[in-house]
Amino acid sequence: MAAANPLELYEAWLSDPNIDRTTKEELQSIAGQEGEIEDRFYRDLEFGTGGLRGVMGAGTNRMNRYVIGKATQGFANFLLTKSEKPSVVIAHDSRNNSDVFSLEAACVLAANGIRTYLFRSLRPTPQLSFAVRDLKATGGIVVTASHNPPEYNGYKVYGSDGGQLVPDDAEQVISYIRDVGSFDNVQRLTRSEAEAQGLLVWLGEADDERFAEVVAAQSVRPDVIKNGAGAALGVVFTPLHGTGNLPVRRVLELAGFSNVKVVPEQEKPDDMFPTVKSPNPEEQEAFALAIKLANETGADIIVGTDPDADRMGAVVKNDKGEFVVLTGNQSGALMIHYLLSNLKEQNKLPANGAVVKTIVTSEMGADIAASYGCEVFSTLTGFKYIGELMSKFEASGSHAYLFGYEESYGYLTGSYARDKDAVVAALLICEAAAYYKAQGKTLYEVLLELYAQYGTYLERLESRTLKGKNGVEQIGAIMSDWRSNPPKEIAGVNVMRVLDYSEGLDGLPRENVLKFMLADGSWFCLRPSGTEPKIKVYFAVRGTGVEEAQASLGQLASAVMARVDSLA
């Protein structure tokens, strides 16, 4: 919701008796800086694909305890319409202020009579999703900014099914937040008051072990892994200074993997992520230290998790013996193939099996799933939509959910959670690597076999960061230009169809996304990010060999980005 006058809001914060002195000193330090004041106050942070997310600091367009408190008061008011005795689970990652924001949310909920279960230290986002279901809570909150730079933090809200709120519920929460108005209307107890009244309950080791055991139970071939294949696989793991360290190691241990080495420089939580430019397991640079350790120790596979351990990246040796980062689409296809082929071999593949992906995810995994008789569903970007489908399957009994994934390195098998889980993904990719190693094959060789069988699918993601109010306007102009003037051909290939998801296609919610389907089976898609000041452009091609597919992909991306950059 756009602020009517940023300067008036700035002055209101300075004069508000509820705002602490440190925050006011920060605001006084930018006095007279109109651009900075406008950027901090021109809007309220809004729910995107991952809830609230923004740069930490003072202002309505920043992450701070006041914005957190107001959001939580609105969420509390929403929950009180859903249950007479609501309860909430809260988790947080390793970022600066994550523990402060988590406790602030808990104290606001407690003041509204809502019992809150809080982890004593950092925990993975998927464990929060599991805990909401495990404790039969009414809702959940996780404080994280995923793999964003250190200056960011975020706040994601979950429903009673353990999934992030879908648009209808999120809009209700946003409405309640707006209705809170002044900070005077935010109720709050102190920590000691909340504890004394039994409204703040601390979770412990037993809760952690239940999560680890249910994830380890997703093992597809425990007979193979525990009979030597797990011990034979050399694994290097990096949590990238985040929450994945203990849970990933514990689950791999339970599953039978004993040769696991952790990158020592990246093992401990650190809110500045000092060893990487970005704590993002999608990027080769983030794995530099892990690759060095893997080469020194002769490891077979490298696994990395982002700060809140909901995204997993895998690094394997290619046909030249060099470590390369698998794309999210490649890892997803390998895991789908491993999962479904082994379920079929064990006569455990259900007749009504379902695989779910997003509209910007490769079709390779869908083709593999279809070859095993599974129905494939496509959702909008955001794992909340995959979780929503899972709950619908569970309620109706129409389908047996088997696997869901996004190209952005988010995966889930099993029904214990409703959000992507890097812990189970680490287990599944390591298990696949161990299984095929026992057959004398690497994961890369299996990928090439899949290319030979289904076609060479290659994808690419390009993005442009456009910050501030001007950036928002630029992104809007780019989308408007492509929407009103769609190309008839691109890179010499005819555009056969334009899918405008703002019209609510295929029964999906309306979203500002454009997808262009080309005559040769390739496609590209323009989508403003819901969590970052970016416009993202996705590309996908299908060829008969890696070289041909790479050439087609390069030509397509160059042609599209030339037009995007001319507008940006």
Secondary structure as a PSIPRED ss2 file (coil, helix, strand):
# PSIPRED VFORMAT (PSIPRED V4.0)

   1 M C   1.000  0.000  0.000
   2 A E   0.000  0.000  1.000
   3 A C   1.000  0.000  0.000
   4 A C   1.000  0.000  0.000
   5 N C   1.000  0.000  0.000
   6 P H   0.000  1.000  0.000
   7 L H   0.000  1.000  0.000
   8 E H   0.000  1.000  0.000
   9 L H   0.000  1.000  0.000
  10 Y H   0.000  1.000  0.000
  11 E H   0.000  1.000  0.000
  12 A H   0.000  1.000  0.000
  13 W H   0.000  1.000  0.000
  14 L H   0.000  1.000  0.000
  15 S H   0.000  1.000  0.000
  16 D C   1.000  0.000  0.000
  17 P C   1.000  0.000  0.000
  18 N C   1.000  0.000  0.000
  19 I C   1.000  0.000  0.000
  20 D C   1.000  0.000  0.000
  21 R H   0.000  1.000  0.000
  22 T H   0.000  1.000  0.000
  23 T H   0.000  1.000  0.000
  24 K H   0.000  1.000  0.000
  25 E H   0.000  1.000  0.000
  26 E H   0.000  1.000  0.000
  27 L H   0.000  1.000  0.000
  28 Q H   0.000  1.000  0.000
  29 S C   1.000  0.000  0.000
  30 I C   1.000  0.000  0.000
  31 A C   1.000  0.000  0.000
  32 G C   1.000  0.000  0.000
  33 Q C   1.000  0.000  0.000
  34 E H   0.000  1.000  0.000
  35 G H   0.000  1.000  0.000
  36 E H   0.000  1.000  0.000
  37 I H   0.000  1.000  0.000
  38 E H   0.000  1.000  0.000
  39 D H   0.000  1.000  0.000
  40 R H   0.000  1.000  0.000
  41 F H   0.000  1.000  0.000
  42 Y C   1.000  0.000  0.000
  43 R E   0.000  0.000  1.000
  44 D C   1.000  0.000  0.000
  45 L C   1.000  0.000  0.000
  46 E C   1.000  0.000  0.000
  47 F C   1.000  0.000  0.000
  48 G E   0.000  0.000  1.000
  49 T C   1.000  0.000  0.000
  50 G C   1.000  0.000  0.000
  51 G E   0.000  0.000  1.000
  52 L E   0.000  0.000  1.000
  53 R E   0.000  0.000  1.000
  54 G E   0.000  0.000  1.000
  55 V E   0.000  0.000  1.000
  56 M E   0.000  0.000  1.000
  57 G C   1.000  0.000  0.000
  58 A C   1.000  0.000  0.000
  59 G C   1.000  0.000  0.000
  60 T C   1.000  0.000  0.000
  61 N C   1.000  0.000  0.000
  62 R C   1.000  0.000  0.000
  63 M E   0.000  0.000  1.000
  64 N C   1.000  0.000  0.000
  65 R H   0.000  1.000  0.000
  66 Y H   0.000  1.000  0.000
  67 V H   0.000  1.000  0.000
  68 I H   0.000  1.000  0.000
  69 G H   0.000  1.000  0.000
  70 K H   0.000  1.000  0.000
  71 A H   0.000  1.000  0.000
  72 T H   0.000  1.000  0.000
  73 Q H   0.000  1.000  0.000
  74 G H   0.000  1.000  0.000
  75 F H   0.000  1.000  0.000
  76 A H   0.000  1.000  0.000
  77 N H   0.000  1.000  0.000
  78 F H   0.000  1.000  0.000
  79 L H   0.000  1.000  0.000
  80 L C   1.000  0.000  0.000
  81 T C   1.000  0.000  0.000
  82 K C   1.000  0.000  0.000
  83 S C   1.000  0.000  0.000
  84 E C   1.000  0.000  0.000
  85 K C   1.000  0.000  0.000
  86 P C   1.000  0.000  0.000
  87 S E   0.000  0.000  1.000
  88 V E   0.000  0.000  1.000
  89 V E   0.000  0.000  1.000
  90 I E   0.000  0.000  1.000
  91 A E   0.000  0.000  1.000
  92 H E   0.000  0.000  1.000
  93 D C   1.000  0.000  0.000
  94 S C   1.000  0.000  0.000
  95 R C   1.000  0.000  0.000
  96 N C   1.000  0.000  0.000
  97 N C   1.000  0.000  0.000
  98 S H   0.000  1.000  0.000
  99 D H   0.000  1.000  0.000
 100 V H   0.000  1.000  0.000
 101 F H   0.000  1.000  0.000
 102 S H   0.000  1.000  0.000
 103 L H   0.000  1.000  0.000
 104 E H   0.000  1.000  0.000
 105 A H   0.000  1.000  0.000
 106 A H   0.000  1.000  0.000
 107 C H   0.000  1.000  0.000
 108 V H   0.000  1.000  0.000
 109 L H   0.000  1.000  0.000
 110 A H   0.000  1.000  0.000
 111 A H   0.000  1.000  0.000
 112 N C   1.000  0.000  0.000
 113 G C   1.000  0.000  0.000
 114 I C   1.000  0.000  0.000
 115 R E   0.000  0.000  1.000
 116 T E   0.000  0.000  1.000
 117 Y E   0.000  0.000  1.000
 118 L E   0.000  0.000  1.000
 119 F E   0.000  0.000  1.000
 120 R C   1.000  0.000  0.000
 121 S C   1.000  0.000  0.000
 122 L C   1.000  0.000  0.000
 123 R C   1.000  0.000  0.000
 124 P C   1.000  0.000  0.000
 125 T H   0.000  1.000  0.000
 126 P H   0.000  1.000  0.000
 127 Q H   0.000  1.000  0.000
 128 L H   0.000  1.000  0.000
 129 S H   0.000  1.000  0.000
 130 F H   0.000  1.000  0.000
 131 A H   0.000  1.000  0.000
 132 V H   0.000  1.000  0.000
 133 R H   0.000  1.000  0.000
 134 D H   0.000  1.000  0.000
 135 L C   1.000  0.000  0.000
 136 K C   1.000  0.000  0.000
 137 A C   1.000  0.000  0.000
 138 T C   1.000  0.000  0.000
 139 G E   0.000  0.000  1.000
 140 G E   0.000  0.000  1.000
 141 I E   0.000  0.000  1.000
 142 V E   0.000  0.000  1.000
 143 V E   0.000  0.000  1.000
 144 T C   1.000  0.000  0.000
 145 A C   1.000  0.000  0.000
 146 S C   1.000  0.000  0.000
 147 H C   1.000  0.000  0.000
 148 N C   1.000  0.000  0.000
 149 P C   1.000  0.000  0.000
 150 P C   1.000  0.000  0.000
 151 E C   1.000  0.000  0.000
 152 Y E   0.000  0.000  1.000
 153 N E   0.000  0.000  1.000
 154 G E   0.000  0.000  1.000
 155 Y E   0.000  0.000  1.000
 156 K E   0.000  0.000  1.000
 157 V E   0.000  0.000  1.000
 158 Y E   0.000  0.000  1.000
 159 G C   1.000  0.000  0.000
 160 S C   1.000  0.000  0.000
 161 D C   1.000  0.000  0.000
 162 G C   1.000  0.000  0.000
 163 G C   1.000  0.000  0.000
 164 Q E   0.000  0.000  1.000
 165 L C   1.000  0.000  0.000
 166 V C   1.000  0.000  0.000
 167 P H   0.000  1.000  0.000
 168 D H   0.000  1.000  0.000
 169 D H   0.000  1.000  0.000
 170 A H   0.000  1.000  0.000
 171 E H   0.000  1.000  0.000
 172 Q H   0.000  1.000  0.000
 173 V H   0.000  1.000  0.000
 174 I H   0.000  1.000  0.000
 175 S H   0.000  1.000  0.000
 176 Y H   0.000  1.000  0.000
 177 I H   0.000  1.000  0.000
 178 R H   0.000  1.000  0.000
 179 D H   0.000  1.000  0.000
 180 V H   0.000  1.000  0.000
 181 G C   1.000  0.000  0.000
 182 S C   1.000  0.000  0.000
 183 F H   0.000  1.000  0.000
 184 D H   0.000  1.000  0.000
 185 N H   0.000  1.000  0.000
 186 V C   1.000  0.000  0.000
 187 Q C   1.000  0.000  0.000
 188 R C   1.000  0.000  0.000
 189 L C   1.000  0.000  0.000
 190 T C   1.000  0.000  0.000
 191 R H   0.000  1.000  0.000
 192 S H   0.000  1.000  0.000
 193 E H   0.000  1.000  0.000
 194 A H   0.000  1.000  0.000
 195 E H   0.000  1.000  0.000
 196 A H   0.000  1.000  0.000
 197 Q C   1.000  0.000  0.000
 198 G C   1.000  0.000  0.000
 199 L C   1.000  0.000  0.000
 200 L E   0.000  0.000  1.000
 201 V E   0.000  0.000  1.000
 202 W E   0.000  0.000  1.000
 203 L E   0.000  0.000  1.000
 204 G C   1.000  0.000  0.000
 205 E H   0.000  1.000  0.000
 206 A H   0.000  1.000  0.000
 207 D H   0.000  1.000  0.000
 208 D H   0.000  1.000  0.000
 209 E H   0.000  1.000  0.000
 210 R H   0.000  1.000  0.000
 211 F H   0.000  1.000  0.000
 212 A H   0.000  1.000  0.000
 213 E H   0.000  1.000  0.000
 214 V H   0.000  1.000  0.000
 215 V H   0.000  1.000  0.000
 216 A H   0.000  1.000  0.000
 217 A C   1.000  0.000  0.000
 218 Q C   1.000  0.000  0.000
 219 S C   1.000  0.000  0.000
 220 V C   1.000  0.000  0.000
 221 R C   1.000  0.000  0.000
 222 P H   0.000  1.000  0.000
 223 D H   0.000  1.000  0.000
 224 V H   0.000  1.000  0.000
 225 I H   0.000  1.000  0.000
 226 K H   0.000  1.000  0.000
 227 N H   0.000  1.000  0.000
 228 G H   0.000  1.000  0.000
 229 A H   0.000  1.000  0.000
 230 G H   0.000  1.000  0.000
 231 A H   0.000  1.000  0.000
 232 A H   0.000  1.000  0.000
 233 L C   1.000  0.000  0.000
 234 G C   1.000  0.000  0.000
 235 V E   0.000  0.000  1.000
 236 V E   0.000  0.000  1.000
 237 F E   0.000  0.000  1.000
 238 T E   0.000  0.000  1.000
 239 P C   1.000  0.000  0.000
 240 L C   1.000  0.000  0.000
 241 H C   1.000  0.000  0.000
 242 G C   1.000  0.000  0.000
 243 T C   1.000  0.000  0.000
 244 G C   1.000  0.000  0.000
 245 N H   0.000  1.000  0.000
 246 L H   0.000  1.000  0.000
 247 P H   0.000  1.000  0.000
 248 V H   0.000  1.000  0.000
 249 R H   0.000  1.000  0.000
 250 R H   0.000  1.000  0.000
 251 V H   0.000  1.000  0.000
 252 L H   0.000  1.000  0.000
 253 E H   0.000  1.000  0.000
 254 L H   0.000  1.000  0.000
 255 A H   0.000  1.000  0.000
 256 G C   1.000  0.000  0.000
 257 F C   1.000  0.000  0.000
 258 S C   1.000  0.000  0.000
 259 N C   1.000  0.000  0.000
 260 V E   0.000  0.000  1.000
 261 K E   0.000  0.000  1.000
 262 V E   0.000  0.000  1.000
 263 V C   1.000  0.000  0.000
 264 P H   0.000  1.000  0.000
 265 E H   0.000  1.000  0.000
 266 Q H   0.000  1.000  0.000
 267 E C   1.000  0.000  0.000
 268 K C   1.000  0.000  0.000
 269 P C   1.000  0.000  0.000
 270 D C   1.000  0.000  0.000
 271 D C   1.000  0.000  0.000
 272 M C   1.000  0.000  0.000
 273 F C   1.000  0.000  0.000
 274 P C   1.000  0.000  0.000
 275 T C   1.000  0.000  0.000
 276 V C   1.000  0.000  0.000
 277 K C   1.000  0.000  0.000
 278 S C   1.000  0.000  0.000
 279 P C   1.000  0.000  0.000
 280 N C   1.000  0.000  0.000
 281 P C   1.000  0.000  0.000
 282 E C   1.000  0.000  0.000
 283 E C   1.000  0.000  0.000
 284 Q H   0.000  1.000  0.000
 285 E H   0.000  1.000  0.000
 286 A H   0.000  1.000  0.000
 287 F H   0.000  1.000  0.000
 288 A H   0.000  1.000  0.000
 289 L H   0.000  1.000  0.000
 290 A H   0.000  1.000  0.000
 291 I H   0.000  1.000  0.000
 292 K H   0.000  1.000  0.000
 293 L H   0.000  1.000  0.000
 294 A H   0.000  1.000  0.000
 295 N H   0.000  1.000  0.000
 296 E H   0.000  1.000  0.000
 297 T H   0.000  1.000  0.000
 298 G C   1.000  0.000  0.000
 299 A C   1.000  0.000  0.000
 300 D C   1.000  0.000  0.000
 301 I E   0.000  0.000  1.000
 302 I E   0.000  0.000  1.000
 303 V E   0.000  0.000  1.000
 304 G E   0.000  0.000  1.000
 305 T E   0.000  0.000  1.000
 306 D C   1.000  0.000  0.000
 307 P C   1.000  0.000  0.000
 308 D C   1.000  0.000  0.000
 309 A C   1.000  0.000  0.000
 310 D C   1.000  0.000  0.000
 311 R C   1.000  0.000  0.000
 312 M E   0.000  0.000  1.000
 313 G E   0.000  0.000  1.000
 314 A E   0.000  0.000  1.000
 315 V E   0.000  0.000  1.000
 316 V E   0.000  0.000  1.000
 317 K E   0.000  0.000  1.000
 318 N C   1.000  0.000  0.000
 319 D C   1.000  0.000  0.000
 320 K C   1.000  0.000  0.000
 321 G C   1.000  0.000  0.000
 322 E C   1.000  0.000  0.000
 323 F E   0.000  0.000  1.000
 324 V E   0.000  0.000  1.000
 325 V E   0.000  0.000  1.000
 326 L C   1.000  0.000  0.000
 327 T C   1.000  0.000  0.000
 328 G H   0.000  1.000  0.000
 329 N H   0.000  1.000  0.000
 330 Q H   0.000  1.000  0.000
 331 S H   0.000  1.000  0.000
 332 G H   0.000  1.000  0.000
 333 A H   0.000  1.000  0.000
 334 L H   0.000  1.000  0.000
 335 M H   0.000  1.000  0.000
 336 I H   0.000  1.000  0.000
 337 H H   0.000  1.000  0.000
 338 Y H   0.000  1.000  0.000
 339 L H   0.000  1.000  0.000
 340 L H   0.000  1.000  0.000
 341 S H   0.000  1.000  0.000
 342 N H   0.000  1.000  0.000
 343 L H   0.000  1.000  0.000
 344 K H   0.000  1.000  0.000
 345 E H   0.000  1.000  0.000
 346 Q C   1.000  0.000  0.000
 347 N C   1.000  0.000  0.000
 348 K C   1.000  0.000  0.000
 349 L C   1.000  0.000  0.000
 350 P C   1.000  0.000  0.000
 351 A C   1.000  0.000  0.000
 352 N C   1.000  0.000  0.000
 353 G E   0.000  0.000  1.000
 354 A E   0.000  0.000  1.000
 355 V E   0.000  0.000  1.000
 356 V E   0.000  0.000  1.000
 357 K E   0.000  0.000  1.000
 358 T E   0.000  0.000  1.000
 359 I C   1.000  0.000  0.000
 360 V C   1.000  0.000  0.000
 361 T C   1.000  0.000  0.000
 362 S C   1.000  0.000  0.000
 363 E C   1.000  0.000  0.000
 364 M H   0.000  1.000  0.000
 365 G H   0.000  1.000  0.000
 366 A H   0.000  1.000  0.000
 367 D H   0.000  1.000  0.000
 368 I H   0.000  1.000  0.000
 369 A H   0.000  1.000  0.000
 370 A H   0.000  1.000  0.000
 371 S H   0.000  1.000  0.000
 372 Y C   1.000  0.000  0.000
 373 G C   1.000  0.000  0.000
 374 C C   1.000  0.000  0.000
 375 E E   0.000  0.000  1.000
 376 V E   0.000  0.000  1.000
 377 F E   0.000  0.000  1.000
 378 S E   0.000  0.000  1.000
 379 T E   0.000  0.000  1.000
 380 L C   1.000  0.000  0.000
 381 T C   1.000  0.000  0.000
 382 G C   1.000  0.000  0.000
 383 F H   0.000  1.000  0.000
 384 K H   0.000  1.000  0.000
 385 Y H   0.000  1.000  0.000
 386 I H   0.000  1.000  0.000
 387 G H   0.000  1.000  0.000
 388 E H   0.000  1.000  0.000
 389 L H   0.000  1.000  0.000
 390 M H   0.000  1.000  0.000
 391 S H   0.000  1.000  0.000
 392 K H   0.000  1.000  0.000
 393 F H   0.000  1.000  0.000
 394 E H   0.000  1.000  0.000
 395 A H   0.000  1.000  0.000
 396 S H   0.000  1.000  0.000
 397 G C   1.000  0.000  0.000
 398 S C   1.000  0.000  0.000
 399 H C   1.000  0.000  0.000
 400 A E   0.000  0.000  1.000
 401 Y E   0.000  0.000  1.000
 402 L E   0.000  0.000  1.000
 403 F E   0.000  0.000  1.000
 404 G E   0.000  0.000  1.000
 405 Y E   0.000  0.000  1.000
 406 E E   0.000  0.000  1.000
 407 E C   1.000  0.000  0.000
 408 S C   1.000  0.000  0.000
 409 Y C   1.000  0.000  0.000
 410 G E   0.000  0.000  1.000
 411 Y E   0.000  0.000  1.000
 412 L E   0.000  0.000  1.000
 413 T C   1.000  0.000  0.000
 414 G C   1.000  0.000  0.000
 415 S C   1.000  0.000  0.000
 416 Y C   1.000  0.000  0.000
 417 A C   1.000  0.000  0.000
 418 R C   1.000  0.000  0.000
 419 D C   1.000  0.000  0.000
 420 K C   1.000  0.000  0.000
 421 D C   1.000  0.000  0.000
 422 A H   0.000  1.000  0.000
 423 V H   0.000  1.000  0.000
 424 V H   0.000  1.000  0.000
 425 A H   0.000  1.000  0.000
 426 A H   0.000  1.000  0.000
 427 L H   0.000  1.000  0.000
 428 L H   0.000  1.000  0.000
 429 I H   0.000  1.000  0.000
 430 C H   0.000  1.000  0.000
 431 E H   0.000  1.000  0.000
 432 A H   0.000  1.000  0.000
 433 A H   0.000  1.000  0.000
 434 A H   0.000  1.000  0.000
 435 Y H   0.000  1.000  0.000
 436 Y H   0.000  1.000  0.000
 437 K H   0.000  1.000  0.000
 438 A C   1.000  0.000  0.000
 439 Q C   1.000  0.000  0.000
 440 G C   1.000  0.000  0.000
 441 K C   1.000  0.000  0.000
 442 T C   1.000  0.000  0.000
 443 L H   0.000  1.000  0.000
 444 Y H   0.000  1.000  0.000
 445 E H   0.000  1.000  0.000
 446 V H   0.000  1.000  0.000
 447 L H   0.000  1.000  0.000
 448 L H   0.000  1.000  0.000
 449 E H   0.000  1.000  0.000
 450 L H   0.000  1.000  0.000
 451 Y H   0.000  1.000  0.000
 452 A H   0.000  1.000  0.000
 453 Q H   0.000  1.000  0.000
 454 Y H   0.000  1.000  0.000
 455 G C   1.000  0.000  0.000
 456 T E   0.000  0.000  1.000
 457 Y E   0.000  0.000  1.000
 458 L E   0.000  0.000  1.000
 459 E E   0.000  0.000  1.000
 460 R E   0.000  0.000  1.000
 461 L E   0.000  0.000  1.000
 462 E E   0.000  0.000  1.000
 463 S E   0.000  0.000  1.000
 464 R E   0.000  0.000  1.000
 465 T E   0.000  0.000  1.000
 466 L C   1.000  0.000  0.000
 467 K C   1.000  0.000  0.000
 468 G H   0.000  1.000  0.000
 469 K H   0.000  1.000  0.000
 470 N H   0.000  1.000  0.000
 471 G H   0.000  1.000  0.000
 472 V H   0.000  1.000  0.000
 473 E H   0.000  1.000  0.000
 474 Q H   0.000  1.000  0.000
 475 I H   0.000  1.000  0.000
 476 G H   0.000  1.000  0.000
 477 A H   0.000  1.000  0.000
 478 I H   0.000  1.000  0.000
 479 M H   0.000  1.000  0.000
 480 S H   0.000  1.000  0.000
 481 D H   0.000  1.000  0.000
 482 W H   0.000  1.000  0.000
 483 R H   0.000  1.000  0.000
 484 S H   0.000  1.000  0.000
 485 N C   1.000  0.000  0.000
 486 P C   1.000  0.000  0.000
 487 P C   1.000  0.000  0.000
 488 K C   1.000  0.000  0.000
 489 E E   0.000  0.000  1.000
 490 I E   0.000  0.000  1.000
 491 A C   1.000  0.000  0.000
 492 G C   1.000  0.000  0.000
 493 V E   0.000  0.000  1.000
 494 N E   0.000  0.000  1.000
 495 V E   0.000  0.000  1.000
 496 M E   0.000  0.000  1.000
 497 R E   0.000  0.000  1.000
 498 V E   0.000  0.000  1.000
 499 L E   0.000  0.000  1.000
 500 D E   0.000  0.000  1.000
 501 Y H   0.000  1.000  0.000
 502 S H   0.000  1.000  0.000
 503 E H   0.000  1.000  0.000
 504 G C   1.000  0.000  0.000
 505 L H   0.000  1.000  0.000
 506 D H   0.000  1.000  0.000
 507 G H   0.000  1.000  0.000
 508 L C   1.000  0.000  0.000
 509 P C   1.000  0.000  0.000
 510 R C   1.000  0.000  0.000
 511 E C   1.000  0.000  0.000
 512 N C   1.000  0.000  0.000
 513 V C   1.000  0.000  0.000
 514 L E   0.000  0.000  1.000
 515 K E   0.000  0.000  1.000
 516 F E   0.000  0.000  1.000
 517 M E   0.000  0.000  1.000
 518 L E   0.000  0.000  1.000
 519 A C   1.000  0.000  0.000
 520 D C   1.000  0.000  0.000
 521 G C   1.000  0.000  0.000
 522 S C   1.000  0.000  0.000
 523 W E   0.000  0.000  1.000
 524 F E   0.000  0.000  1.000
 525 C E   0.000  0.000  1.000
 526 L E   0.000  0.000  1.000
 527 R E   0.000  0.000  1.000
 528 P E   0.000  0.000  1.000
 529 S C   1.000  0.000  0.000
 530 G C   1.000  0.000  0.000
 531 T C   1.000  0.000  0.000
 532 E C   1.000  0.000  0.000
 533 P C   1.000  0.000  0.000
 534 K E   0.000  0.000  1.000
 535 I E   0.000  0.000  1.000
 536 K E   0.000  0.000  1.000
 537 V E   0.000  0.000  1.000
 538 Y E   0.000  0.000  1.000
 539 F E   0.000  0.000  1.000
 540 A E   0.000  0.000  1.000
 541 V E   0.000  0.000  1.000
 542 R E   0.000  0.000  1.000
 543 G E   0.000  0.000  1.000
 544 T C   1.000  0.000  0.000
 545 G C   1.000  0.000  0.000
 546 V H   0.000  1.000  0.000
 547 E H   0.000  1.000  0.000
 548 E H   0.000  1.000  0.000
 549 A H   0.000  1.000  0.000
 550 Q H   0.000  1.000  0.000
 551 A H   0.000  1.000  0.000
 552 S H   0.000  1.000  0.000
 553 L H   0.000  1.000  0.000
 554 G H   0.000  1.000  0.000
 555 Q H   0.000  1.000  0.000
 556 L H   0.000  1.000  0.000
 557 A H   0.000  1.000  0.000
 558 S H   0.000  1.000  0.000
 559 A H   0.000  1.000  0.000
 560 V H   0.000  1.000  0.000
 561 M H   0.000  1.000  0.000
 562 A H   0.000  1.000  0.000
 563 R H   0.000  1.000  0.000
 564 V H   0.000  1.000  0.000
 565 D H   0.000  1.000  0.000
 566 S H   0.000  1.000  0.000
 567 L H   0.000  1.000  0.000
 568 A C   1.000  0.000  0.000
